Amino acid sequence: MSKIKVGVNGYGVIGKRVADAIRAQSDMELVGISDIISDYRLKTAAMLGIPVHSSLAAAEGEMKNAGIPIAGTFDKLISEVDVMVDCTPKGIAAKNLEKYKTAGVKAVLQGGEKHSVTGHSFVAQANYSSALNRDATRVVSCNTTSIIRTLGALHDASLLKKARGVLIRRATDPWESDHSGVMNTVVPESHIPSHQGPDAQTVRPELDLVTIAAKAAHTQCHNHYWVIELTRPASREEVLDAFRAAPRIAFIRMSDGIVALNSTIDLMQDLGRPRGDMWEVALWEDVLAVNGNEAYYTYQVDNQAIAIPENIDAIRALTGTVKDGRESIRMTDEAMGIKRCFLY
Ligand SMILES: NC(=O)c1ccc[n+]([C@@H]2O[C@H](COP(=O)([O-])OP(=O)(O)OC[C@H]3O[C@@H](n4cnc5c(N)ncnc54)[C@H](O)[C@@H]3O)[C@@H](O)[C@H]2O)c1
């Protein structure tokens, strides 16, 4: 079977990780990436041997001046691929979608775009089959992906009645912490529900959930706190089993010294993860508590990494090369080294 030819537009936080994940799959080929900048990020791509394209004619001269070899234009890249994964900042991918459609190229967009742009929002374990052979889908954002994985797990085990969650979000990404972010404060979001709850319902409308969010003064990872009303009184082990049965959720433990977000970040680096990335939802097994028909738990989301495997599955779903979502998840997880358990 020939490999799926993929291009990535926007080689930032998400784009460079998606590009690496594509290169790790035996059934995909990264034809090239495209961007408008000419700094260390694009120079690194060129040094890694990735063909670099210029997304805007105006950017090409600067890229060449910076010594970046240009493989061609954005249009040329589009003409050479089966799928474009657009990882540009909010709003740009929506404008590119018509271009992809005209070229007969499938498109994977990111969580910064509105659901209405593609009419389909994607998390592999929830709705892979409804993305099969579509022209486009939107991989939902980091927090929403984690919500679908965890509440989806409880729902699939017939345990979820309703869920209320508080999200402590990172202020900004590490690469841009010199020019944005908050310091020495916590900033509550001005609306309840925060957008992540309704966003999760674009993937699983049946979920009864409300989210409240705040931005805190750190740059890596989000932290969620959930209070769950179960459909019936259950044991702690039953709730843990529901999470064990779902993909891409890994347990962490206070008893292993994983006592805060920084511990997990350190663990990922010790495990030799690329960029220290954690693609799994890391759920504190020994903090989770159940009291009758209520469950309480907290978990950590690596916002830069969690949606990357979903992008890989979305590529397979749109092209229809793998019909079974569970098989695609298995292939992606094996190629990337995604775990159910980080430590013995
Ligand atoms: N950063 C996160 O934690 C995170 C998590 C999940 C989803 N997302 C979503 O992923 C998308 C990308 O976010 P990001 O954090 O990677 O952004 P980013 O700013 O890190 O990267 C965006 C890249 O796109 C490039 N770009 C800008 N305009 C362009 C254009 N016209 N054509 C081509 N390239 C252009 C930029 O130069 C940059 O390299 C957004 O929809 C965002 O909401 C981000």
Ligand as a Chemical Component Dictionary entry (heavy atoms), coordinates in Angstrom:
data_LIG
# 
_chem_comp.id                   LIG 
_chem_comp.type                 NON-POLYMER 
_chem_comp.pdbx_formal_charge   0 
_chem_comp.three_letter_code    LIG 
# 
loop_
_chem_comp_atom.comp_id 
_chem_comp_atom.atom_id 
_chem_comp_atom.alt_atom_id 
_chem_comp_atom.type_symbol 
_chem_comp_atom.charge 
_chem_comp_atom.model_Cartn_x 
_chem_comp_atom.model_Cartn_y 
_chem_comp_atom.model_Cartn_z 
_chem_comp_atom.pdbx_ordinal 
LIG N1  N1  N 0  -0.156 25.646 21.776 1  
LIG C1  C1  C 0  -1.036 24.804 22.289 2  
LIG O1  O1  O 0  -0.962 24.428 23.458 3  
LIG C2  C2  C 0  -2.130 24.254 21.427 4  
LIG C3  C3  C 0  -2.742 23.068 21.853 5  
LIG C4  C4  C 0  -3.742 22.497 21.071 6  
LIG C5  C5  C 0  -4.154 23.149 19.918 7  
LIG N2  N2  N 1  -3.563 24.323 19.534 8  
LIG C6  C6  C 0  -4.040 24.940 18.297 9  
LIG O2  O2  O 0  -3.104 24.653 17.258 10 
LIG C7  C7  C 0  -3.067 25.725 16.315 11 
LIG C8  C8  C 0  -1.650 26.234 16.224 12 
LIG O3  O3  O 0  -1.231 26.703 17.491 13 
LIG P1  P1  P 0  0.313  26.756 17.906 14 
LIG O4  O4  O 0  0.313  26.898 19.382 15 
LIG O5  O5  O -1 1.070  25.662 17.270 16 
LIG O6  O6  O 0  0.741  28.146 17.260 17 
LIG P2  P2  P 0  2.231  28.686 17.049 18 
LIG O7  O7  O 0  2.124  30.165 17.058 19 
LIG O8  O8  O 0  3.187  28.019 17.944 20 
LIG O9  O9  O 0  2.565  28.203 15.571 21 
LIG C9  C9  C 0  1.906  28.696 14.444 22 
LIG C10 C10 C 0  2.859  28.638 13.254 23 
LIG O10 O10 O 0  2.140  29.082 12.095 24 
LIG C11 C11 C 0  2.958  30.013 11.372 25 
LIG N3  N3  N 0  2.107  30.903 10.586 26 
LIG C12 C12 C 0  1.533  32.082 10.934 27 
LIG N4  N4  N 0  0.822  32.584 9.908  28 
LIG C13 C13 C 0  0.960  31.700 8.872  29 
LIG C14 C14 C 0  0.449  31.657 7.537  30 
LIG N5  N5  N 0  -0.336 32.615 7.043  31 
LIG N6  N6  N 0  0.786  30.603 6.770  32 
LIG C15 C15 C 0  1.592  29.618 7.246  33 
LIG N7  N7  N 0  2.105  29.611 8.501  34 
LIG C16 C16 C 0  1.774  30.650 9.300  35 
LIG C17 C17 C 0  3.752  30.720 12.468 36 
LIG O11 O11 O 0  4.914  31.318 11.921 37 
LIG C18 C18 C 0  4.069  29.559 13.416 38 
LIG O12 O12 O 0  5.248  28.886 13.062 39 
LIG C19 C19 C 0  -4.102 26.750 16.810 40 
LIG O13 O13 O 0  -5.337 26.461 16.219 41 
LIG C20 C20 C 0  -4.167 26.451 18.296 42 
LIG O14 O14 O 0  -5.377 26.871 18.880 43 
LIG C21 C21 C 0  -2.541 24.869 20.254 44 
# 
loop_
_chem_comp_bond.comp_id 
_chem_comp_bond.atom_id_1 
_chem_comp_bond.atom_id_2 
_chem_comp_bond.value_order 
_chem_comp_bond.pdbx_ordinal 
LIG N1  C1  SING 1  
LIG C1  O1  DOUB 2  
LIG C1  C2  SING 3  
LIG C2  C3  SING 4  
LIG C2  C21 DOUB 5  
LIG C3  C4  DOUB 6  
LIG C4  C5  SING 7  
LIG C5  N2  DOUB 8  
LIG N2  C6  SING 9  
LIG N2  C21 SING 10 
LIG C6  O2  SING 11 
LIG C6  C20 SING 12 
LIG O2  C7  SING 13 
LIG C7  C8  SING 14 
LIG C7  C19 SING 15 
LIG C8  O3  SING 16 
LIG O3  P1  SING 17 
LIG P1  O4  DOUB 18 
LIG P1  O5  SING 19 
LIG P1  O6  SING 20 
LIG O6  P2  SING 21 
LIG P2  O7  DOUB 22 
LIG P2  O8  SING 23 
LIG P2  O9  SING 24 
LIG O9  C9  SING 25 
LIG C9  C10 SING 26 
LIG C10 O10 SING 27 
LIG C10 C18 SING 28 
LIG O10 C11 SING 29 
LIG C11 N3  SING 30 
LIG C11 C17 SING 31 
LIG N3  C12 SING 32 
LIG N3  C16 SING 33 
LIG C12 N4  DOUB 34 
LIG N4  C13 SING 35 
LIG C13 C14 SING 36 
LIG C13 C16 DOUB 37 
LIG C14 N5  SING 38 
LIG C14 N6  DOUB 39 
LIG N6  C15 SING 40 
LIG C15 N7  DOUB 41 
LIG N7  C16 SING 42 
LIG C17 O11 SING 43 
LIG C17 C18 SING 44 
LIG C18 O12 SING 45 
LIG C19 O13 SING 46 
LIG C19 C20 SING 47 
LIG C20 O14 SING 48 
# 
